[in-house]
Amino acid sequence: MMRSMFSGVSGLKVHQTRMDVIGNNIANVNTVGYKSQRVTFSDVFSQTISGATSASDDTGRGGMNAMQVGLGVSVSSIDMLMTQGAAQRTDNPFDLMIDGDGFMVVGDAAGRYFTRAGALRLDDSGNLVIPNGMKVQGWLADEKGNIEAQEVQDINLFDPKYQATNPTATTTAQIAGNLCSTSASEEVSISFYDSLGNYYSLPLKLTRGATTGTGGTTSTKWTLSAVKEADTKSYMKDTKGNKIEVTLTDAELTFDQNGKLTSPTDKSLTFALNGVTGVAGGVFSDIKVDISGLTQYATSSTATGKSTNGTAAGTLSGYGIGNDGIITATYTNGDIRNIAQVVLTEFDNPAGLEKVGDNLYAATSNSGEFDGIGKVGVYSTGVLEMSNVDLSAEFTDMIVTQRGFQANSRIITVSDEMLQELTNLKR
């Protein structure tokens, strides 16, 4: 038999393999996070007909190169190309695209796997999962919302401690705006929360006093006091109109001739409400009121009061994922709380990972190991990473592969014709 026939057979086999890889790449052109593959060839060992010789003074002849006949071709490698795929906008808040290197960590009872396909979703138990049901793993927040690097765990968003936030009593407030310099009095109101999250409002009155001094050194005093009702008592009221009696010490505010607040010098007041009990049993905290934003100009009054902290109890209203992978819960009272963080892991040789289907990879002895903790990643939210398959390159490779297959099949055909001629010699 002729060696060329077996070389042709090996050529057919490797080009079939290359065509299989090209076909798989094209089939996955729209697979989220898919990484294309390529095939490289290498020659098989060669049969040496004569070895190389060096120059010899004895014979007076120069050196000769070895004469070898190659015995075909084999597949040298099937490599994964780990370049970044293009972005596909989805506007789904649970879709994540990894910017740069790395893989998200997922797992089930069988073990941990890794993926770049960030099409995440919630199951009916609140687990953050990928389409095949494997749970996404990351770092969990403590009850205060703090997140630290730790052993990755399954992320569950329906944990009871995330379903509501506690109310907080108001401790700071603000009165800001202008007091008309010709007005006799102005009224403002400050609203705030008790320790149970009940909402109250307290009407206040600012009364203009005398202007003292002469020339460019005059000053005007205003008195801030709680509004008194017909019974000469002061009350704050909840949203249902229930009253709580309060006693506040009147405060004096001083403005200079330019309408700037000069007293009190720290530009703040304190409402002593600590220990006052609300209608439903909640208690109040002392409230420090910032008045640095008050002015006294000859224009209409715009002074208003508002609380700057304190909240009612909040119930869960939605989720979001940031560019750092931190999952936050939002609540009806405006609170935002960290729940968990989706993390990444990087491998020394990502091309050494083993594909196991479902857009998943498994670590191998040549990829490096996962340390069980991971690192903070950078993501684009509402976006998915598309396949990195280049169709123009794949179609070009397909043409080259087809021609290579045809050429090798021609080797077999011609070798067969030569053998046919050889057998015809006996006729």
Solvent accessible surface area in square Angstrom, and as a share of the most:
residue,aa,sasa,rsa
1,M,178,0.79
2,M,53,0.23
3,R,101,0.37
4,S,42,0.27
5,M,33,0.15
6,F,123,0.51
7,S,24,0.16
8,G,0,0.00
9,V,54,0.31
10,S,22,0.14
11,G,1,0.01
12,L,33,0.16
13,K,127,0.54
14,V,7,0.04
15,H,23,0.10
16,Q,94,0.42
17,T,40,0.23
18,R,50,0.18
19,M,74,0.33
20,D,101,0.52
21,V,15,0.09
22,I,7,0.04
23,G,35,0.33
24,N,63,0.32
25,N,1,0.00
26,I,40,0.20
27,A,83,0.64
28,N,31,0.16
29,V,38,0.22
30,N,127,0.65
31,T,36,0.21
32,V,35,0.20
33,G,5,0.05
34,Y,17,0.06
35,K,1,0.00
36,S,5,0.03
37,Q,39,0.17
38,R,126,0.46
39,V,15,0.08
40,T,48,0.28
41,F,62,0.26
42,S,46,0.30
43,D,114,0.59
44,V,44,0.25
45,F,148,0.62
46,S,41,0.26
47,Q,84,0.37
48,T,71,0.41
49,I,105,0.53
50,S,39,0.25
51,G,45,0.43
52,A,72,0.56
53,T,79,0.46
54,S,95,0.61
55,A,75,0.58
56,S,41,0.26
57,D,147,0.76
58,D,142,0.74
59,T,91,0.53
60,G,67,0.64
61,R,183,0.67
62,G,52,0.50
63,G,48,0.46
64,M,118,0.53
65,N,131,0.67
66,A,45,0.35
67,M,99,0.44
68,Q,109,0.48
69,V,46,0.27
70,G,44,0.42
71,L,46,0.23
72,G,18,0.17
73,V,36,0.20
74,S,44,0.28
75,V,54,0.31
76,S,63,0.41
77,S,37,0.24
78,I,80,0.41
79,D,42,0.22
80,M,18,0.08
81,L,65,0.32
82,M,48,0.21
83,T,89,0.51
84,Q,78,0.35
85,G,5,0.05
86,A,65,0.50
87,A,61,0.47
88,Q,84,0.37
89,R,190,0.69
90,T,49,0.29
91,D,95,0.49
92,N,63,0.33
93,P,77,0.48
94,F,30,0.13
95,D,8,0.04
96,L,0,0.00
97,M,15,0.07
98,I,0,0.00
99,D,60,0.31
100,G,38,0.36
101,D,108,0.56
102,G,4,0.04
103,F,5,0.02
104,M,1,0.00
105,V,0,0.00
106,V,0,0.00
107,G,2,0.02
108,D,72,0.37
109,A,117,0.91
110,A,85,0.66
111,G,30,0.29
112,R,87,0.32
113,Y,47,0.18
114,F,7,0.03
115,T,1,0.01
116,R,11,0.04
117,A,9,0.07
118,G,0,0.00
119,A,16,0.12
120,L,4,0.02
121,R,116,0.42
122,L,54,0.27
123,D,48,0.25
124,D,138,0.72
125,S,62,0.40
126,G,0,0.00
127,N,17,0.09
128,L,0,0.00
129,V,9,0.05
130,I,7,0.03
131,P,83,0.52
132,N,63,0.33
133,G,45,0.43
134,M,23,0.10
135,K,71,0.30
136,V,1,0.00
137,Q,19,0.08
138,G,0,0.00
139,W,13,0.04
140,L,50,0.25
141,A,7,0.05
142,D,68,0.35
143,E,126,0.57
144,K,176,0.75
145,G,7,0.07
146,N,83,0.42
147,I,37,0.19
148,E,129,0.58
149,A,70,0.54
150,Q,55,0.24
151,E,92,0.41
152,V,4,0.02
153,Q,82,0.36
154,D,57,0.30
155,I,0,0.00
156,N,48,0.25
157,L,0,0.00
158,F,90,0.37
159,D,44,0.23
160,P,113,0.71
161,K,74,0.31
162,Y,5,0.02
163,Q,63,0.28
164,A,53,0.41
165,T,20,0.12
166,N,124,0.64
167,P,35,0.22
168,T,71,0.41
169,A,21,0.16
170,T,1,0.01
171,T,56,0.32
172,T,53,0.31
173,A,2,0.01
174,Q,49,0.22
175,I,1,0.00
176,A,31,0.24
177,G,22,0.21
178,N,10,0.05
179,L,0,0.00
180,C,23,0.14
181,S,24,0.15
182,T,113,0.66
183,S,23,0.15
184,A,78,0.61
185,S,44,0.28
186,E,40,0.18
187,E,115,0.52
188,V,10,0.06
189,S,52,0.34
190,I,0,0.00
191,S,24,0.16
192,F,0,0.00
193,Y,45,0.17
194,D,0,0.00
195,S,43,0.28
196,L,97,0.48
197,G,10,0.10
198,N,43,0.22
199,Y,91,0.35
200,Y,1,0.01
201,S,40,0.26
202,L,1,0.00
203,P,46,0.29
204,L,1,0.00
205,K,73,0.31
206,L,1,0.00
207,T,55,0.32
208,R,85,0.31
209,G,34,0.33
210,A,73,0.57
211,T,70,0.40
212,T,75,0.44
213,G,50,0.48
214,T,114,0.66
215,G,72,0.70
216,G,52,0.50
217,T,108,0.63
218,T,31,0.18
219,S,30,0.19
220,T,7,0.04
221,K,85,0.36
222,W,0,0.00
223,T,46,0.27
224,L,6,0.03
225,S,23,0.15
226,A,7,0.05
227,V,34,0.19
228,K,126,0.53
229,E,61,0.27
230,A,113,0.87
231,D,71,0.37
232,T,100,0.58
233,K,91,0.38
234,S,9,0.06
235,Y,32,0.12
236,M,0,0.00
237,K,75,0.32
238,D,23,0.12
239,T,106,0.62
240,K,176,0.74
241,G,43,0.41
242,N,59,0.30
243,K,98,0.42
244,I,25,0.13
245,E,88,0.39
246,V,7,0.04
247,T,122,0.71
248,L,29,0.14
249,T,130,0.75
250,D,81,0.42
251,A,22,0.17
252,E,106,0.47
253,L,0,0.00
254,T,15,0.09
255,F,0,0.00
256,D,33,0.17
257,Q,89,0.39
258,N,95,0.49
259,G,2,0.02
260,K,107,0.45
261,L,11,0.06
262,T,60,0.35
263,S,41,0.27
264,P,30,0.19
265,T,123,0.71
266,D,102,0.53
267,K,70,0.30
268,S,17,0.11
269,L,22,0.11
270,T,90,0.52
271,F,12,0.05
272,A,73,0.56
273,L,1,0.01
274,N,113,0.58
275,G,53,0.51
276,V,40,0.23
277,T,76,0.44
278,G,7,0.06
279,V,71,0.41
280,A,67,0.52
281,G,45,0.43
282,G,1,0.01
283,V,69,0.40
284,F,3,0.01
285,S,33,0.21
286,D,62,0.32
287,I,2,0.01
288,K,115,0.49
289,V,0,0.00
290,D,55,0.29
291,I,1,0.00
292,S,62,0.40
293,G,35,0.34
294,L,3,0.02
295,T,31,0.18
296,Q,17,0.08
297,Y,83,0.31
298,A,89,0.69
299,T,72,0.42
300,S,80,0.52
301,S,39,0.25
302,T,83,0.48
303,A,14,0.11
304,T,90,0.53
305,G,17,0.16
306,K,115,0.49
307,S,30,0.20
308,T,75,0.43
309,N,63,0.32
310,G,15,0.14
311,T,30,0.18
312,A,32,0.25
313,A,61,0.47
314,G,1,0.01
315,T,82,0.48
316,L,44,0.22
317,S,75,0.48
318,G,22,0.22
319,Y,48,0.18
320,G,22,0.21
321,I,18,0.09
322,G,30,0.29
323,N,99,0.51
324,D,58,0.30
325,G,0,0.00
326,I,37,0.19
327,I,0,0.00
328,T,31,0.18
329,A,0,0.00
330,T,48,0.28
331,Y,8,0.03
332,T,94,0.55
333,N,34,0.18
334,G,59,0.57
335,D,40,0.21
336,I,122,0.62
337,R,36,0.13
338,N,49,0.25
339,I,1,0.00
340,A,0,0.00
341,Q,10,0.04
342,V,0,0.00
343,V,0,0.00
344,L,6,0.03
345,T,6,0.03
346,E,84,0.38
347,F,17,0.07
348,D,141,0.73
349,N,50,0.26
350,P,43,0.27
351,A,47,0.36
352,G,15,0.14
353,L,9,0.04
354,E,95,0.43
355,K,65,0.28
356,V,67,0.39
357,G,42,0.41
358,D,96,0.50
359,N,55,0.28
360,L,7,0.04
361,Y,9,0.03
362,A,20,0.15
363,A,38,0.29
364,T,35,0.20
365,S,121,0.78
366,N,105,0.54
367,S,1,0.01
368,G,22,0.21
369,E,138,0.62
370,F,31,0.13
371,D,105,0.54
372,G,6,0.06
373,I,69,0.35
374,G,18,0.17
375,K,94,0.40
376,V,76,0.44
377,G,4,0.04
378,V,90,0.51
379,Y,3,0.01
380,S,33,0.22
381,T,48,0.28
382,G,9,0.08
383,V,25,0.14
384,L,16,0.08
385,E,0,0.00
386,M,69,0.31
387,S,12,0.08
388,N,24,0.13
389,V,17,0.10
390,D,78,0.40
391,L,70,0.35
392,S,78,0.51
393,A,45,0.35
394,E,15,0.07
395,F,99,0.41
396,T,76,0.44
397,D,49,0.25
398,M,53,0.24
399,I,101,0.51
400,V,77,0.44
401,T,2,0.01
402,Q,93,0.41
403,R,142,0.52
404,G,16,0.16
405,F,71,0.30
406,Q,78,0.35
407,A,57,0.44
408,N,22,0.11
409,S,40,0.26
410,R,148,0.54
411,I,68,0.34
412,I,43,0.22
413,T,56,0.33
414,V,64,0.37
415,S,3,0.02
416,D,78,0.41
417,E,96,0.43
418,M,103,0.46
419,L,36,0.18
420,Q,94,0.42
421,E,115,0.52
422,L,109,0.54
423,T,78,0.45
424,N,47,0.24
425,L,137,0.68
426,K,174,0.74
427,R,215,0.78
